[in-house]
Amino acid sequence: MNAKEMASLFLLAALWGASFLFMRIASPVIGPVLTIELRVLIAGIVLLLYVWMFKKSVELKAYWKQYLIAGALNAAIPFTLIATATLHLPASVAAILNSTTPLFTALTSRWFLHEPLYAKKWIGIGLGIIGVFALVGWSPVSLSTQTIVSTLLSILAAFSYGCGGVYAKKTFAGVSSLSLSIGQQLGAAAVLIPLVAFDMPTKQVSTLVVYSILGLAVFCTAIAYLFYFYLLANVGPTKTLSVTFLVPVFGVIWGMIFLHEKISIGMIGGLAVILTSIFLLSDVKIAVKRQEYIKG
């Protein structure tokens, strides 16, 4: 990759890593459901404006039912679970836990697509599980019922990503990444609308929260996707996949700088073990498909 492409890769990782910071700020004030509803709705609208301004072609009507399912599995459910988890987990811990997604993508691909799991991948899955226990057990967060539940929510979010990746792989062959991204965001917004009334904010909304929502939707979602499309087109999916290793690192950095979160040796060790497991699980068949169809 040249300097421009490398800069785009790091910017993409920085933006996706910042999403945990913004959710950590907004969710306790306006609630996880409204936080994510605003994220996906604004992001979908911004991407539609991009399509209109640059006269891009997208397929939305033909797959609207499928976009509802993909939006639920790849955005509405995991985003909301992560936003709920950040009520009690630091942004840095949530970012590291989210990096276990390739583990669940491998498992769901084995269950539903019958893709083989070789010894290297089983070792990667085992290391990923060990990394989660190391992360949670040795993080600065006190081990409580809320912490455990929040950790399980983060893991369920990663599992939902895995299921969503398998569904997208089977359903959207030949559909452009831009079409899928817009359809997925708008589908997620439609799924969450009925739930918003049950999670309306009860606290005063500060300017910081408003900026966090805009940052989450416009920068961490809509603009991040444009960097993602640029990388896919210029360096291919395999090299773009390396962003998976950078996102949790940036999640930790942003949490430490802006939220003054403490970083322990256990967190660093857990992150290292999980990233090693991702490396062992990463291949063109599984990990690249995850990158092609999901993120957030």
C-alpha positions in Angstrom: 0.0 0.0 0.0 1.2 3.5 -0.8 1.1 6.4 1.7 -2.4 7.5 0.8 -3.8 3.9 1.1 -2.0 3.3 4.4 -3.3 6.6 5.8 -6.9 5.6 4.7 -6.5 2.3 6.5 -5.4 4.0 9.8 -8.2 6.6 9.4 -10.7 3.8 9.0 -9.5 2.0 12.0 -9.4 5.2 14.0 -13.0 6.0 13.1 -14.4 2.6 13.8 -12.4 2.5 17.1 -13.9 5.9 18.0 -17.5 4.5 17.8 -17.0 2.8 21.2 -16.0 6.2 22.7 -19.1 7.9 21.3 -21.5 5.1 22.4 -19.9 5.3 25.9 -20.8 9.0 26.0 -24.2 9.0 24.5 -25.8 5.8 25.7 -26.0 6.6 29.4 -27.8 9.9 28.5 -30.3 9.1 25.7 -30.3 5.3 26.0 -28.8 2.6 23.9 -31.8 2.2 21.5 -32.1 5.8 20.6 -28.3 6.1 20.3 -28.2 3.4 17.7 -31.4 4.5 15.9 -29.9 7.9 15.3 -26.6 6.3 14.3 -28.0 4.1 11.6 -30.7 6.5 10.4 -28.4 9.5 10.0 -25.7 7.3 8.4 -28.1 5.9 5.9 -29.3 9.4 5.0 -25.7 10.6 4.6 -24.8 7.7 2.3 -28.0 8.3 0.2 -26.8 11.9 -0.2 -23.5 10.6 -1.3 -25.2 8.4 -3.9 -27.3 11.4 -5.1 -24.4 13.8 -5.3 -22.0 11.5 -7.2 -24.7 9.7 -9.2 -23.9 6.3 -7.9 -26.1 3.3 -8.7 -27.6 1.2 -5.8 -30.1 -1.6 -5.5 -32.5 -1.0 -2.6 -36.1 -1.9 -3.6 -35.3 -5.4 -4.9 -33.9 -6.5 -1.6 -35.8 -4.5 1.0 -37.0 -7.5 3.0 -33.5 -9.0 3.0 -32.1 -5.6 4.1 -34.4 -5.7 7.2 -32.8 -9.0 8.2 -29.3 -8.0 7.4 -29.9 -4.6 9.2 -31.1 -6.5 12.3 -28.2 -9.0 12.4 -25.4 -6.7 11.3 -26.4 -3.4 12.9 -29.6 -3.1 15.0 -28.9 -6.0 17.3 -25.1 -5.9 17.7 -24.9 -2.1 17.9 -27.6 -1.9 20.5 -26.0 -4.7 22.6 -22.7 -3.0 22.5 -24.3 0.4 23.4 -26.0 -1.3 26.3 -22.7 -2.9 27.4 -21.0 0.4 27.4 -23.3 1.6 30.2 -21.1 -0.5 32.5 -18.0 -1.3 30.5 -15.2 1.1 29.5 -15.0 1.9 25.8 -11.6 0.2 25.6 -12.9 -3.1 27.0 -15.9 -3.0 24.7 -13.7 -2.4 21.7 -11.5 -5.4 22.6 -14.5 -7.7 23.2 -15.9 -6.7 19.8 -12.7 -7.9 18.1 -13.8 -11.5 18.8 -16.2 -11.3 15.9 -14.0 -13.4 13.6 -14.2 -16.2 16.2 -18.0 -16.3 15.9 -17.8 -15.8 12.1 -15.7 -19.0 11.9 -18.1 -20.9 14.1 -21.3 -19.8 12.3 -19.7 -20.4 8.9 -18.9 -24.0 10.2 -22.5 -24.5 11.4 -24.5 -23.0 8.6 -22.1 -23.1 5.6 -20.3 -26.3 6.6 -16.9 -24.6 6.0 -14.2 -26.7 7.6 -12.3 -25.8 10.7 -8.8 -26.9 10.7 -6.5 -27.3 13.7 -5.1 -23.8 13.3 -8.6 -22.3 13.5 -9.6 -24.4 16.5 -6.5 -23.1 18.3 -7.5 -19.6 17.3 -11.0 -20.1 18.8 -9.5 -21.5 22.0 -7.1 -18.5 22.3 -10.0 -16.1 21.7 -11.9 -17.6 24.6 -8.8 -17.4 26.8 -8.3 -13.8 25.8 -11.8 -12.9 26.8 -11.3 -14.4 30.3 -8.0 -12.7 30.6 -9.4 -9.4 29.5 -12.4 -9.4 31.9 -10.7 -11.0 34.8 -7.6 -8.7 34.8 -9.2 -5.5 33.6 -9.5 -2.4 36.0 -13.3 -2.9 36.0 -14.5 -4.6 39.2 -16.0 -8.0 38.5 -19.7 -7.6 39.3 -23.0 -8.9 37.9 -23.3 -5.8 35.7 -19.8 -6.4 34.3 -20.5 -10.0 33.6 -23.8 -9.2 31.9 -22.3 -6.4 29.9 -19.5 -8.8 28.8 -22.1 -11.4 27.7 -23.9 -8.7 25.7 -20.7 -7.8 23.9 -20.1 -11.4 23.1 -23.7 -11.8 21.8 -23.1 -8.8 19.6 -20.0 -10.5 18.1 -22.2 -13.7 17.6 -24.8 -11.6 15.8 -22.2 -10.2 13.5 -21.1 -13.7 12.8 -24.7 -14.8 11.9 -25.1 -11.6 9.9 -22.0 -12.3 7.9 -23.2 -15.8 7.0 -26.7 -14.5 6.0 -25.2 -11.7 3.8 -22.8 -14.2 2.2 -25.7 -16.5 1.2 -28.2 -13.7 0.3 -26.4 -10.8 -1.4 -24.1 -12.4 -4.0 -23.5 -9.8 -6.7 -24.9 -6.8 -4.7 -22.5 -3.9 -4.3 -21.0 -3.1 -1.0 -22.5 0.4 -1.2 -26.0 -0.9 -1.8 -25.7 -3.4 1.1 -24.3 -0.7 3.4 -27.2 1.7 2.7 -29.8 -1.0 2.8 -28.4 -2.4 6.0 -28.4 1.0 7.8 -31.9 1.9 6.7 -33.1 -1.6 7.5 -31.7 -1.4 11.0 -33.4 2.0 11.5 -36.7 0.5 10.5 -36.3 -2.4 12.9 -35.4 -0.1 15.8 -38.2 2.5 15.3 -40.8 0.5 17.4 -38.4 0.2 20.3 -37.4 3.9 20.5 -40.6 4.8 22.4 -39.6 2.5 25.2 -36.1 4.0 25.6 -36.6 7.8 25.4 -34.1 10.0 27.2 -34.9 11.2 30.7 -31.8 13.3 31.3 -30.9 16.6 29.8 -29.0 16.2 26.5 -25.8 18.1 26.4 -23.9 19.5 23.5 -21.3 16.8 24.0 -23.9 14.1 23.5 -25.2 15.7 20.3 -21.7 15.9 19.0 -21.1 12.2 19.9 -24.2 11.1 18.0 -23.1 13.1 15.0 -19.6 11.7 15.2 -21.0 8.2 15.6 -23.3 8.4 12.6 -21.5 10.7 10.2 -17.8 9.9 10.8 -17.8 6.4 12.4 -20.4 5.0 10.1 -21.1 7.0 6.8 -17.6 8.4 6.2 -15.9 5.3 7.5 -17.7 3.3 4.9 -16.4 5.6 2.2 -12.8 4.9 3.3 -13.7 1.3 3.4 -15.0 1.3 -0.2 -11.9 3.2 -1.3 -9.7 0.5 0.2 -11.7 -2.3 -1.2 -11.3 -0.8 -4.7 -7.6 0.1 -4.4 -6.0 -2.6 -2.3 -8.5 -5.4 -2.3 -10.3 -7.2 0.6 -7.4 -9.1 2.0 -5.3 -6.0 2.8 -8.4 -4.1 3.9 -8.9 -6.9 6.4 -5.9 -5.7 8.4 -8.1 -3.0 9.8 -9.6 -5.7 12.1 -6.3 -5.7 14.1 -6.2 -1.9 14.4 -9.7 -1.1 15.5 -9.4 -2.4 19.1 -6.1 -0.7 19.4 -7.6 2.6 18.5 -10.6 1.8 20.8 -8.2 1.5 23.7 -6.3 4.7 22.7 -9.4 6.9 22.5 -10.8 5.5 25.7 -7.5 6.3 27.5 -7.1 9.8 26.0 -10.6 11.2 26.1 -12.3 9.2 28.9 -9.2 8.7 31.0 -9.8 5.0 31.2 -7.1 2.9 32.9 -5.3 0.4 30.9 -4.0 -2.7 32.8 -1.5 -5.3 31.9 -4.3 -7.8 31.8 -6.1 -5.7 29.2 -3.0 -5.6 27.0 -2.5 -9.3 27.5 -6.1 -10.1 26.7 -5.9 -7.9 23.6 -2.7 -9.6 22.4 -4.2 -13.1 22.9 -7.4 -12.1 21.0 -5.4 -10.5 18.1 -3.4 -13.7 17.9 -6.6 -15.7 17.7 -7.8 -13.4 14.9 -4.6 -14.0 13.0 -5.0 -17.7 13.2 -8.7 -17.5 12.1 -8.1 -15.0 9.3 -8.3 -16.3 5.8 -9.8 -15.2 2.5 -12.9 -17.4 2.8 -14.0 -16.4 6.3 -12.4 -13.2 7.5 -12.6 -11.3 4.2 -16.2 -12.1 3.8 -16.8 -10.7 7.3 -15.1 -7.5 6.1 -17.1 -7.3 2.9 -20.5 -7.6 4.5 -20.4 -6.2 8.0 -19.1 -3.4 10.2 -19.7 -0.9 12.4 
